[in-house]
Amino acid sequence: MERLFEDKIAVVTGGAQGLGRAICERMAREGCHVVVADLNKAGVEKTAAEIAAEYDRKTLAVGVDVTKEDQVEALFQQTLETFGQVDFVVSNAGVLIAEAIWDFPADKWKLVLDVNLFGYFLVAKHAARAMMPRKRGVIIQINSKSGKKGSYKNSAYAASKFGGIGLTQSIALDLAEHGIRVNAICPGNLLDSPLWVNSLYKQYAKRWGVTEEEVRQKYVNQVPMKRGCTYEDVTNVLVFLASDQASYMTGQAINVTGGQEMR
């Protein structure tokens, strides 16, 4: 089967687990050599080793805190030293802390903005510097449907994701003349992901006095297509946006929500 991105170089932040790992795997399947970057150093090394073995691609494991500019700069320096180029960057690192506005600790609110928005800025800044000499490259942010519509008792996350779309549009304008495209993907609820299965169902079931299955069905019922978003739904769109088939697309925030969000 023909691979779209044979021997291209992809950098994925938040790549050690969950959606980030699925993105790393999909890019490797499409022929990329993959830089797996994550705050979880042990997880990143495990993921990189397993992807290299499974897909016969070169990988590089880098521990990085995306809120620290020296670490983000070092991530791209290490990538260039190892592979000589950067073709795709997926800014996926993120955190979700949900509280009512009157209870939200200010330090936790700021942490969400620091990781999700300031971290994206730093990744895009140093990705651009790595890509500009070659006059080509693609930056993709993993955003959220919460970047399009306010989120109940989730103000920090929504603010960070709304900001991420504005940042995506602005960076796209900055980089268009340099041949670099910048887009965002806004997934719906990943109802089979570890975040939901291991944490959110239990939290909501306890809070609402219902079963975990009832919690899941509540969220399924909110989707016109009556199912949750999957990793494959997201990575299919990501591969399209990274490919030359999307060569006339930049500054877009593409919904992958089964019709739940249409703006």
SVG drawing of the C-alpha trace seen along z (x, -y; Angstrom):
<svg xmlns="http://www.w3.org/2000/svg" viewBox="-30 -38 53 42">
<polyline fill="none" stroke="black" stroke-width="0.4" points="0.0,0.0 1.4,-3.4 2.4,-5.6 1.7,-9.3 4.6,-10.6 7.5,-8.3 10.6,-9.5 9.0,-12.7 9.7,-13.9 6.8,-14.4 7.1,-16.0 4.1,-15.2 3.8,-16.8 1.8,-15.0 2.7,-11.9 3.3,-9.3 -0.3,-8.2 -3.9,-8.5 -4.7,-10.6 -1.1,-11.7 0.2,-8.1 -2.5,-7.4 -1.2,-10.3 2.3,-9.1 1.3,-5.6 -0.7,-6.9 2.1,-9.2 4.5,-6.2 2.0,-4.1 2.0,-6.8 5.8,-6.6 7.0,-9.3 9.9,-9.0 8.4,-10.3 9.7,-12.5 7.6,-11.5 7.6,-14.4 6.0,-14.4 6.4,-15.5 6.2,-11.8 9.8,-10.8 9.3,-7.1 6.1,-6.9 7.7,-8.7 10.6,-6.3 8.2,-3.3 6.0,-4.7 8.9,-5.6 10.5,-2.1 7.2,-0.3 6.4,-2.5 9.9,-1.9 9.5,1.8 6.0,2.0 6.3,-0.2 10.0,0.0 10.4,-3.7 13.0,-5.8 11.8,-7.4 13.2,-9.9 12.0,-10.2 12.2,-13.6 11.0,-14.6 9.7,-18.1 7.6,-20.6 5.9,-22.7 5.6,-25.6 9.4,-26.0 10.9,-27.7 14.4,-26.3 13.0,-22.8 10.8,-23.4 13.8,-25.0 15.9,-22.0 13.2,-19.7 13.6,-21.2 17.3,-21.5 17.5,-17.8 15.1,-16.9 17.2,-18.9 20.4,-17.3 18.9,-13.8 16.9,-14.1 18.0,-17.3 14.4,-18.6 11.0,-19.1 8.0,-18.5 5.0,-18.1 4.4,-19.4 1.3,-18.3 0.7,-20.4 -1.3,-17.9 0.0,-18.4 -2.8,-19.6 -4.5,-19.5 -8.1,-19.7 -9.1,-20.9 -12.8,-21.6 -14.3,-23.7 -17.1,-26.2 -15.9,-29.8 -16.5,-30.7 -14.5,-27.7 -11.7,-27.6 -8.3,-28.0 -6.4,-30.7 -3.2,-28.7 -5.0,-25.8 -6.9,-28.1 -3.5,-29.6 -1.9,-26.1 -4.5,-25.2 -3.8,-28.4 -0.1,-27.9 -0.1,-24.4 -2.9,-24.6 -2.2,-28.1 1.2,-29.4 2.6,-25.9 1.1,-25.9 2.6,-29.3 6.1,-28.1 5.8,-24.9 4.6,-26.9 7.3,-29.5 10.2,-27.0 8.5,-24.8 8.3,-27.9 12.0,-28.6 12.9,-25.0 10.6,-25.1 11.2,-28.6 14.6,-27.9 13.0,-25.2 9.9,-27.3 7.6,-24.4 6.0,-22.6 2.7,-21.9 1.7,-22.8 -1.5,-21.3 -3.0,-22.0 -5.3,-19.5 -8.0,-21.9 -11.6,-20.9 -15.2,-21.5 -14.8,-23.6 -12.8,-26.0 -16.1,-26.8 -18.6,-26.9 -18.4,-27.7 -18.1,-24.7 -20.0,-24.2 -17.9,-24.6 -14.9,-24.3 -13.9,-28.0 -10.1,-27.6 -10.2,-24.8 -12.7,-26.7 -10.7,-29.9 -7.5,-28.1 -9.1,-26.5 -10.9,-29.6 -7.5,-31.3 -5.9,-28.4 -8.1,-29.0 -7.2,-32.7 -3.6,-31.8 -3.9,-29.3 -5.4,-31.9 -2.8,-34.5 0.2,-32.1 -1.3,-31.0 -1.2,-34.6 2.4,-35.1 3.6,-31.9 1.7,-31.8 4.4,-33.7 6.9,-31.2 5.1,-28.2 4.0,-26.9 0.4,-25.9 -1.3,-26.1 -4.6,-24.5 -6.5,-23.1 -8.7,-20.1 -11.6,-20.3 -12.6,-16.8 -15.7,-15.9 -15.8,-13.8 -13.4,-10.8 -15.7,-8.6 -13.5,-5.5 -10.3,-7.2 -8.4,-6.6 -9.5,-10.1 -13.1,-9.1 -12.9,-5.4 -10.5,-5.8 -11.7,-9.1 -14.5,-11.1 -17.3,-8.5 -16.6,-7.8 -16.5,-11.5 -19.7,-12.3 -21.5,-9.2 -20.7,-10.1 -21.7,-13.7 -25.0,-13.0 -25.9,-9.8 -26.2,-7.7 -24.3,-4.7 -21.3,-5.1 -23.2,-3.6 -25.9,-6.3 -23.2,-9.0 -21.8,-7.6 -25.3,-7.4 -26.0,-11.0 -23.0,-12.1 -23.8,-9.8 -27.3,-11.3 -25.8,-14.8 -24.2,-13.8 -26.4,-13.8 -24.5,-10.8 -25.0,-9.0 -21.5,-7.9 -18.4,-9.3 -15.3,-10.6 -12.6,-8.0 -8.8,-8.4 -9.2,-7.3 -11.8,-10.0 -9.2,-12.6 -6.2,-11.0 -8.0,-10.7 -8.5,-14.5 -5.0,-15.1 -3.5,-13.1 -5.6,-15.0 -4.6,-18.4 -0.9,-17.4 -1.1,-16.1 -0.8,-18.1 -4.5,-17.4 -5.0,-20.3 -2.4,-22.5 -4.9,-25.5 -6.1,-25.2 -4.6,-27.3 -6.0,-29.1 -8.9,-26.6 -10.3,-24.9 -12.0,-21.7 -14.8,-20.2 -14.7,-16.4 -17.8,-16.1 -20.4,-14.0 -22.5,-17.1 -22.4,-18.2 -20.7,-21.4 -21.2,-23.0 -19.7,-26.4"/>
</svg>
